Amino acid sequence: MMDLSNRPKEKLELNKLQKRLRRQTGQAIADFNMIEDGDKVMVCLSGGKDSYTMLEILRNLQANAPINFSIVAVNLDQKQPGFPEHILPAYLEELGVDYHILERDTYSIVKEIVPEGKTTCGLCSRLRRGSLYGFAEEIGATKIALGHHRDDILETLFLNMFFGGKLKSMPPKLLSDDGKHVVIRPLAYCKEKDIEAFAVMKEYPIIPCNLCGSQENLQRQVVKDMLQKWEQEFPGRTETMFSAMQNIVPSHLADTELFDFKGLKQAPDALNRVNIISL
């Protein structure tokens, strides 16, 4: 972390950012009951700004939380060519954080199966998820923490609407299909721009991804650009959209599984009622 002892303005800004991120993360944890007493939280550390920030904030909350929970950082080494294997162990050892480096050559599998020029994210994420789920069970982790933030959640909402025909996103808390794992996203209320600014000030040793990070014109990037443009033109729009995800009215959508439209009928005495109109 950069020395801010002689730079009071930058130090003040860092403190403000940290307090905001800590408050928002604590609120998300409370709202969705993400972490409970006795939990062993497996923090998935990719080497990107989001996961570094998540680990930092969770460690800070752990020190002051009214409950006891443990943290173990896990990095999935996908055997990407040129991956700097020394960075994360050195960083975590300096912090004194319990950690594991899980080695799985998913990079070769993805490169072999996905044709050149095609998006690798789908297969890569499935392979990562399977590896991490299995390892969480192996070490007895009760929660799996991922570093997705508010912007990721909004982008996923629009990706599913535009390309998947579904009104769904990344939930802040998720039970895996087999019922064995609870996945949490503690940064669900945090803005990407805050996380990015915080990561710059903390001077995290960022490790780029040679798979998804090197792909241009991804659908997610197109949606990200769209949302950023909206936010620039209409400040506060993305915050309003995220609020909408928390205020869903099934009777005003069109999913017959969520609302009984067929059983919706006029009340027998409806026509006999007197309507009082206030002017």
C-alpha angles and dihedrals in degrees: 000000000000119000107255097169092110095036106070095172093056091042091053091049092050091051091049092050093048093049091049093049091045092050094048093045092048090050092051091049090051096044094053099028088237099163126035135185111289096017121149104213117203106207110204105219115194098170093252129121094259098054093043089053092046092053092048095049094044091051089050092049091045090059092054104029121120088227133061120242134152130227129213120180117218126190121191108217102205093186096246112175111263094013107161098232094181098061103075097041090050092047095047094044090053089053092045093235121155107242148166131205108213112202116207123153096223090140093072092046093052093046091048097048104035114072117238111274095021124115113270098189098093097054094036093053092048092051092046092048093051092049094047095045091052093048093047088058091047094055095038097247112171096195132033112209120205125189100232113139136199094279091052090052093050093046090052090051092057093041090056092046096046100039108014104040091230134115098223141107142174108310117220087234126027138179112215118243092256091050093237103107136050112207118199133190106201093179093059092119096042124102119233092228090058092049091048093050091047092050092051092051092047090048094223115193095247117204114203122221116238093200113049095009093061098050119103129209095019114171089240091055091050090052091045090054090048093052092046091051091050091050091051093049096040110024111213096026095115090049089053091049092052090050088053089060087060094048106056121167108195093188089063097052128061109249109124090195092061099041132030099236092159091057093048106112139161114268112255094240096037096112092050094056119106113235114217113202119195115211 
